[in-house]
Amino acid sequence: MANSNEIDDVLNVLVVGSGGREHALCWALAKSRRVGDLYCAPGNGGIANVARRVNLNANDTDGILLMCRDVNIDFVVVGPEAPLVDGLVDRLDAAGVAAFGPSAAAAQLEGSKGFTKDLCDRYDIPTAAYGRFDNESDAKSYVQKQGAPIVVKADGLAAGKGVTIAQTVKEASIAIDKIFDGQFGDAGHEVVIEEFLHGEEASFFALVDGEHILELETAQDHKAVGDGDTGPNTGGMGAYSPAPVMNTDLRARVMAEIIRPTVEGMAKDGAPYKGVLYAGLMITDDGPKLIEYNVRFGDPECQVLMTRLDSDLLPLLMASQDGTLDKVSATWKTEVALSVVMASKGYPGPYEKGTLIRNIDAANKVDQVTVFHAGTALEGGKIRATGGRVLNVTALGTTVAEAQKRAYGAVDQIKWPSGFCRRDIGWRAIEREEAESA
């Protein structure tokens, strides 16, 4: 962190959240010469190495506002989606505290899948055909008419677990029952049912200031829990950047056909978007189509993006907040970044908490490797697992294969009998590399 005696315009910064995404954001911000005191609320077992942890829940809006006043916070970076959808940025703005992230009205792009599908319909943004329903009977009738495979989604926030790719009509009906029976809480008041899209998934990121758009880098993640992209979906078991499928022409199409119409449409609808816009895409034979939007950096995509970012992060985030994105630019390392998620055995189902993790320091010493903490706590000088997704072992390399080799070499240094990871993160990109070199 910078010394305030050396630089006149240093800012005290608060990052809100506790995951691997927030550790990566703190790690990047700590390198900024413009950051004075850096705080994270509530943080995790590893964030204390780069920021001061504050015992405040990410959804404790009143507590966050008091803290901003008490320690003179100049800028707040909101990491997770829930406080954004709940209006934390609106409250901070009303209190005169500059904050990175969308308003509650704009955060509906992630808070309601139906909202986003309707926006796409209004502004001719390419996406899967869909229906939205508030009762089981109509939803099941739609599935019967459309057939399978088909995608069933809880409308609201479900921590990445409210989506079922149903291979049969029966499976889709069971997913509908689970949503309306309350498995995903308030997220399941409505269901969105979508056409199944064939193709390759990719993630596209841009910063937006309500009008201007700064294109960031691309990534690909692995949602399924098991090797070969098998098993139930999770919040993400690994990621790499850049996404090889996203060539220059495709990136231009995504900007022209998806990102820009969204930004212009949100402004026209009276909810101008500020923050990071994360588009989950399917690259189909007909071109890119939007699967869904997230209104925050992805997790674990943020980890690979921050590892590759070669610019000072703080001015970019501030430009998004104050409407000056047309005055800044971002530079990126040419290397590939790849992150492997280590999770508690049993995830995404029930898992044991409080298990001991050893030897993280040895993993961090592997060349060009950084271990970001997610679901961890520091207790008596020891790191214990507190969540499902626990560590993000992230490596740079000249190729995906090299980054993968380094990441798994570091994974193998960590001693955690109660943890597991996929062993094939980046497999599709490595196949592409091998084919191109043959």
C-alpha positions in Angstrom: 0.0 0.0 0.0 1.2 3.5 -0.8 2.5 5.9 1.8 0.2 9.0 2.1 3.3 11.2 2.7 4.6 10.3 -0.8 1.5 11.0 -2.9 -1.0 13.8 -2.5 -4.1 12.1 -3.9 -4.1 8.8 -2.1 -7.5 7.4 -1.3 -8.8 5.1 1.5 -10.5 2.2 -0.1 -13.0 -0.4 1.2 -13.6 -3.6 -0.7 -16.9 -5.3 0.3 -17.0 -9.1 0.2 -15.3 -12.3 1.4 -14.5 -14.5 -1.5 -11.7 -15.2 -3.9 -12.9 -12.4 -6.1 -12.5 -9.9 -3.2 -9.0 -11.3 -2.4 -8.0 -10.8 -6.0 -9.4 -7.2 -6.0 -7.6 -6.4 -2.8 -4.4 -7.9 -4.2 -4.6 -5.7 -7.3 -5.6 -2.6 -5.4 -2.8 -3.0 -2.9 -0.4 -2.5 -5.8 -1.9 0.9 -6.7 0.2 4.0 -5.8 -3.1 5.8 -5.2 -4.4 3.5 -2.5 -3.7 4.7 1.1 -5.5 2.5 3.7 -7.1 -0.6 2.2 -9.9 -2.4 4.0 -12.0 -5.4 3.3 -15.3 -6.3 5.0 -15.5 -9.0 6.1 -12.6 -10.5 4.1 -11.2 -14.1 4.7 -8.2 -15.9 6.1 -5.9 -14.7 3.4 -6.9 -11.1 2.7 -5.1 -9.8 5.8 -1.9 -10.1 3.8 -3.0 -7.2 1.6 -5.8 -5.4 3.4 -7.1 -4.6 6.9 -10.1 -6.9 7.6 -13.2 -5.4 9.2 -15.8 -7.7 10.9 -18.8 -6.5 8.9 -21.1 -8.6 6.8 -21.3 -7.6 3.1 -25.0 -7.2 3.6 -24.7 -4.9 6.6 -25.4 -1.7 4.8 -25.8 0.4 7.9 -22.6 -0.9 9.4 -20.7 -0.2 6.1 -22.0 3.3 6.0 -20.9 3.9 9.6 -17.5 2.5 8.9 -17.0 4.7 5.8 -17.7 7.8 8.0 -15.6 6.6 11.0 -12.4 5.8 9.0 -12.8 8.3 6.1 -13.4 5.9 3.3 -13.1 7.7 -0.1 -14.0 4.8 -2.4 -15.9 1.6 -2.0 -15.6 -1.4 -4.3 -18.6 -3.8 -3.9 -17.6 -7.3 -4.9 -20.7 -9.6 -4.5 -24.0 -9.4 -6.3 -26.4 -9.5 -3.3 -25.5 -6.1 -1.8 -25.6 -4.6 -5.3 -29.1 -5.9 -5.9 -30.1 -4.7 -2.4 -29.0 -1.2 -3.2 -25.7 -0.7 -1.3 -24.4 1.6 -4.0 -27.5 3.7 -3.9 -27.1 4.1 -0.1 -23.4 5.0 -0.4 -24.2 7.5 -3.1 -26.9 9.2 -1.0 -24.3 9.4 1.8 -21.8 11.1 -0.4 -19.4 8.1 -0.6 -18.1 7.2 -4.1 -18.7 3.5 -4.9 -18.0 1.1 -7.8 -21.0 -0.9 -8.9 -24.5 -0.5 -10.3 -27.6 0.9 -8.7 -30.3 -1.5 -7.5 -32.3 -0.6 -10.6 -29.4 -1.5 -12.9 -28.4 -4.5 -10.9 -31.7 -6.2 -12.0 -29.6 -7.4 -14.9 -28.4 -10.1 -12.6 -31.1 -9.9 -9.9 -33.8 -11.0 -12.3 -33.2 -13.3 -15.3 -36.6 -12.5 -16.6 -35.8 -8.7 -16.5 -32.7 -9.4 -18.7 -34.5 -11.6 -21.1 -37.2 -9.0 -21.6 -34.5 -6.3 -22.1 -33.0 -8.5 -24.8 -36.4 -8.9 -26.4 -37.0 -5.1 -26.5 -33.6 -4.3 -27.9 -33.0 -7.2 -30.3 -30.0 -8.6 -28.3 -29.3 -12.2 -29.4 -30.2 -14.7 -26.7 -32.0 -18.0 -26.3 -35.7 -18.2 -26.8 -37.5 -18.2 -23.5 -40.6 -18.1 -21.4 -41.1 -16.8 -17.8 -43.7 -18.2 -15.4 -45.0 -17.6 -11.9 -46.6 -21.0 -11.5 -45.8 -24.7 -12.0 -48.6 -25.6 -14.4 -47.8 -23.0 -17.1 -44.1 -23.7 -16.8 -44.6 -27.5 -17.2 -46.9 -26.9 -20.2 -44.2 -24.8 -21.9 -41.6 -27.5 -21.3 -44.0 -30.2 -22.7 -44.5 -28.0 -25.8 -40.8 -27.2 -26.3 -39.3 -30.6 -25.4 -35.8 -31.3 -24.1 -32.9 -30.6 -23.7 -34.1 -27.3 -22.1 -32.8 -25.0 -19.4 -34.7 -24.2 -16.2 -33.6 -21.2 -14.1 -34.7 -19.7 -10.9 -35.4 -16.0 -11.7 -33.4 -14.4 -8.8 -30.1 -14.8 -7.1 -29.2 -18.4 -6.3 -25.4 -18.3 -5.8 -24.8 -19.9 -9.2 -26.9 -23.0 -8.3 -30.4 -22.1 -9.6 -29.8 -23.5 -13.1 -30.7 -26.9 -14.4 -29.8 -28.1 -17.9 -32.5 -30.7 -18.2 -31.9 -33.5 -20.7 -35.5 -34.8 -20.4 -38.9 -33.3 -19.9 -39.2 -35.2 -16.6 -35.9 -33.7 -15.4 -37.2 -30.2 -16.3 -40.4 -30.8 -14.4 -38.5 -31.9 -11.3 -36.4 -28.7 -11.5 -39.5 -26.6 -11.8 -41.0 -28.3 -8.7 -37.8 -27.7 -6.7 -37.8 -24.0 -7.6 -41.4 -23.4 -6.7 -41.1 -25.6 -3.6 -38.6 -23.0 -2.2 -35.2 -24.7 -2.7 -33.7 -21.4 -3.8 -35.7 -19.2 -1.4 -36.8 -15.8 -2.8 -35.0 -16.5 -6.0 -37.7 -19.0 -6.9 -40.8 -16.8 -7.0 -40.6 -17.0 -10.8 -38.9 -19.4 -13.2 -37.3 -18.7 -16.6 -37.2 -21.5 -19.1 -34.9 -21.2 -22.0 -33.9 -22.9 -25.3 -30.8 -25.0 -24.9 -28.0 -23.4 -26.9 -25.3 -25.5 -28.6 -21.7 -24.1 -28.7 -18.8 -23.1 -26.6 -19.2 -20.8 -23.5 -17.1 -17.8 -22.9 -17.1 -14.8 -20.5 -16.8 -11.2 -21.7 -16.1 -8.3 -19.4 -16.4 -4.5 -19.8 -16.4 -1.5 -17.6 -19.4 0.9 -18.1 -19.9 4.4 -16.8 -23.5 4.8 -17.9 -22.5 5.8 -21.4 -18.9 4.9 -22.2 -17.7 1.3 -22.4 -14.1 0.1 -21.7 -13.7 -3.4 -23.1 -11.7 -5.6 -20.7 -10.4 -9.2 -21.3 -12.2 -12.5 -21.8 -12.2 -15.7 -19.8 -13.7 -19.2 -19.8 -14.7 -21.0 -16.7 -15.7 -24.5 -15.7 -19.1 -24.6 -14.0 -19.5 -28.4 -13.6 -18.1 -30.0 -10.4 -16.4 -33.0 -12.2 -13.7 -33.6 -14.7 -14.9 -33.5 -18.3 -17.5 -30.9 -17.3 -19.6 -33.6 -15.7 -21.9 -33.4 -12.6 -23.9 -30.6 -11.1 -23.2 -27.0 -11.8 -21.3 -25.0 -9.2 -20.2 -21.4 -8.7 -17.2 -22.3 -10.8 -14.4 -24.8 -10.4 -11.7 -23.0 -12.4 -11.1 -20.5 -15.1 -8.5 -19.2 -17.6 -8.0 -16.0 -19.6 -8.0 -15.1 -22.4 -10.7 -17.3 -23.9 -9.2 -18.7 -27.2 -12.6 -18.9 -28.8 -13.0 -15.1 -28.6 -11.1 -13.8 -31.6 -11.0 -10.2 -32.7 -14.1 -10.5 -34.9 -16.1 -12.2 -32.2 -15.2 -9.6 -29.7 -16.3 -6.9 -32.1 -19.6 -8.6 -32.6 -20.2 -9.0 -28.9 -19.6 -5.3 -28.4 -21.8 -4.3 -31.3 -24.6 -6.8 -30.9 -24.8 -7.4 -27.1 -22.9 -5.0 -24.9 -23.6 -1.7 -26.5 -27.3 -2.3 -27.1 -27.6 -3.3 -23.4 -25.9 -0.1 -22.2 -27.9 2.1 -24.5 -31.1 0.2 -23.6 -30.6 0.5 -19.8 -29.9 4.3 -20.2 -33.1 4.6 -22.4 -35.1 2.7 -19.8 -34.0 5.1 -17.0 -31.5 2.8 -15.2 -28.1 3.7 -16.6 -25.5 1.0 -15.9 -22.3 1.7 -14.0 -19.8 -0.9 -13.0 -18.5 -4.1 -14.5 -20.8 -5.8 -17.0 -20.0 -9.6 -17.2 -21.7 -11.3 -20.1 -21.9 -15.1 -20.1 -22.0 -16.0 -23.7 -22.6 -19.0 -25.9 -20.7 -19.0 -29.2 -23.1 -20.7 -31.5 -23.0 -21.4 -35.3 -25.1 -18.3 -35.6 -22.7 -16.2 -33.6 -22.5 -15.0 -30.0 -25.7 -15.2 -27.9 -26.1 -13.9 -24.3 -26.8 -16.6 -21.7 -27.0 -14.2 -18.8 -25.5 -11.1 -17.3 -23.7 -10.7 -14.0 -23.3 -7.2 -12.5 -20.0 -7.9 -10.8 -16.7 -9.6 -11.6 -17.0 -13.4 -11.9 -15.5 -15.7 -9.3 -13.1 -17.3 -10.3 -12.9 -15.2 -13.5 -11.8 -12.1 -11.5 -8.8 -14.0 -10.2 -7.4 -14.6 -13.7 -8.3 -11.1 -14.9 -6.5 -9.4 -12.0 -3.5 -11.7 -12.5 -3.2 -10.5 -16.1 -4.1 -6.8 -15.6 -1.0 -4.7 -16.1 -2.7 -1.3 -15.3 -3.5 0.4 -12.0 -6.9 -1.0 -11.1 -8.1 2.0 -9.0 -8.3 4.7 -11.8 -10.3 2.3 -14.0 -12.9 1.6 -11.3 -13.1 5.3 -10.4 -13.6 6.2 -14.1 -16.6 3.8 -14.2 -18.0 5.6 -11.2 -17.5 9.2 -12.3 -18.3 8.9 -16.0 -14.8 9.2 -17.5 -14.1 5.8 -19.0 -13.4 7.5 -22.3 -10.3 9.0 -20.7 -8.6 5.8 -19.5 -7.3 2.6 -21.0 -6.3 -0.9 -19.7 -3.2 -2.9 -20.6 -2.8 -6.6 -20.1 0.0 -9.1 -19.7 0.4 -11.3 -22.8 0.6 -14.4 -20.6 -2.3 -16.8 -20.0 -3.7 -17.0 -16.5 -5.4 -20.2 -15.2 -7.0 -20.7 -11.8 -7.9 -24.0 -10.1 -10.6 -24.0 -7.4 -10.0 -26.2 -4.4 -13.3 -27.0 -2.7 -14.4 -28.9 0.4 -15.3 -32.6 -0.3 -19.0 -32.9 -0.8 -19.4 -29.5 -2.5 -21.8 -28.4 -4.1 -23.7 -30.6 -1.6 -23.2 -30.7 2.2 -19.6 -30.5 3.3 -17.6 -30.4 6.6 -16.5 -27.0 7.8 -13.4 -26.1 9.9 -11.0 -28.5 8.3 -7.3 -27.7 8.5 -5.3 -26.6 5.4 -1.5 -26.7 5.5 1.3 -25.7 3.2 -0.3 -22.8 1.4 2.9 -20.8 1.7 4.7 -23.5 -0.3 2.2 -23.3 -3.1 2.6 -19.5 -3.2 6.3 -19.9 -3.7 5.8 -21.8 -7.0 7.0 -19.6 -9.8 4.3 -17.2 -11.1 1.6 -18.7 -8.8 -0.7 -16.7 -6.4 -3.1 -18.5 -4.1 -6.3 -16.5 -3.5 -8.4 -17.4 -0.5 -12.2 -17.7 -0.7 -13.9 -19.8 2.1 -11.1 -19.6 4.7 -10.6 -18.3 8.2 -7.4 -17.7 10.1 -7.7 -19.3 13.6 -4.7 -19.3 16.0 -2.3 -18.9 13.1 -3.8 -21.8 11.1 -6.0 -21.7 8.0 -9.2 -23.5 8.1 -11.9 -24.1 5.5 -15.2 -22.4 6.1 -16.9 -22.7 2.8 -17.6 -24.8 -0.3 -15.1 -23.2 -2.7 -12.1 -22.5 -0.5 -8.9 -21.7 -2.5 -8.1 -20.4 -6.0 -4.6 -21.5 -7.1 -3.8 -19.2 -9.9 -0.8 -19.3 -12.3 0.6 -17.4 -15.3 2.2 -19.1 -18.3 3.1 -18.5 -21.9 0.4 -21.1 -22.9 -2.6 -22.6 -21.2 -0.7 -25.8 -20.9 2.2 -24.1 -19.1 -0.2 -22.2 -16.8 -2.1 -25.4 -16.0 1.1 -27.3 -15.2 2.2 -24.5 -12.8 -1.2 -24.3 -11.1 -1.5 -28.0 -10.5 2.1 -28.1 -9.3 1.1 -25.6 -6.7 -2.1 -27.5 -5.9 0.0 -30.6 -5.1 2.0 -28.6 -2.5 -1.1 -27.9 -0.5 -2.0 -30.4 2.3 -5.7 -30.6 2.7 -7.2 -34.2 3.0 -10.7 -32.7 3.2 -10.4 -30.9 -0.1 -10.6 -31.7 -3.8 -10.3 -30.1 -7.2 -10.9 -30.8 -10.8 -7.7 -32.0 -12.6 -8.6 -30.8 -16.1 -9.1 -27.0 -15.9 -8.3 -25.5 -19.3 -8.7 -28.8 -21.2 -10.6 -27.4 -24.2 -8.0 -24.6 -24.7 -5.1 -27.1 -24.4 -6.7 -29.3 -27.0 -6.9 -26.2 -29.3 -3.3 -25.4 -28.6 -2.2 -28.9 -29.5 -4.3 -28.9 -32.6 -2.7 -25.6 -33.7 0.8 -26.8 -33.1 0.3 -30.2 -34.9 
